[in-house]
Amino acid sequence: MDTVMATSLDKEYEYYKSHEAELRLRYFGRCIVIKGSEVIGDYNDKAKAIAEAIAQGNKPGTFLVQFVAPDEDAQIAMFHSRVFVR
């Protein structure tokens, strides 16, 4: 029996969007890691955020790394990948 697992980060993205103003005040200019409805880390750059989230035991595709932009009109790009290259 084949099982298909959906790896959607919609919940994490919705958390970011609904808390964007308060996240901007606390994490402005940082890359935050969101899992579920919780910020589990903040870092200076995306590579460090990904590496640390994985080192903490989180599987790739189960967390969102988001740069906290200066304003809500800043463009946001989502990338889905199973590979991380250092």
N, C-alpha and C positions, 0 to 999 in steps of 0.2 A: 504494500500500500504506500503510495507516494503522498508525502505531506508537504504542502507549500506554506512557507512562513512569510507573512507580510512584514516588512521592516519599514514601517511608516513612522516618521518623526512629527506627524501632525500635532500630537498632544504637546510635544516640547515647543514646537513653533507657536502654537496658540498660547502657551504659557508666556513665551517671550513677548508676543504681541500684546497680550492683555496686561502685562506688567512692565511694559517698555519704559514708561515714564520713571517709575521707581528704580528700575534696573539701571537706567541712564544716570540717575543721581548717584548711585552707589558704585557702578562699574564703568563709567564713561571712559572710552578709549581702550578697554580691556577686552579680551576674548573670554567669554564665559562658557562653561560646560553645563548643559541642562539635561537632566534625566528625569523623565516623568514631569512632575510639577515642582522641581527643585533645582536650584543652582548648586552643583556639586564641586565647583572650582572656578577660579578666575586666573588668567595668565596674560603675559605680555604679548604672546603671539599664538597663532593657530597651531603650529607644529608642536609647541610645548603643551598646549591644551590637550591635543589628541594623544600625545605620548603619555602624559600623566593620567588621563582618564583610562587608558588601556592598562597602565601600570597598576591602577587601583582596582583592576579586575573587571572593568566594563568592556563588553565586547563591542567591536566596531559595528556601527549601524544601530546601536541601542541608545545613543546619546547625540545631542546636538551641540555643535560648537558655533557660537554666534559672536561676532564682533559687535560691541555695543557702540552704535553709530552716534554721531553728534545730534542728529534729529531724526524724527520718524519718517522724513521724506527721503532719507538716504536709501540707496538701492540695496537690496539684500539678494544675494545669490545662494542657491542651495545646490550642493553637490552630493551625490550619493556614490560611494565607492567602497569596495571591500578591501582596497589596497591603500596602504599608507607607506610612502617612501621618505626616508630621512635624508 
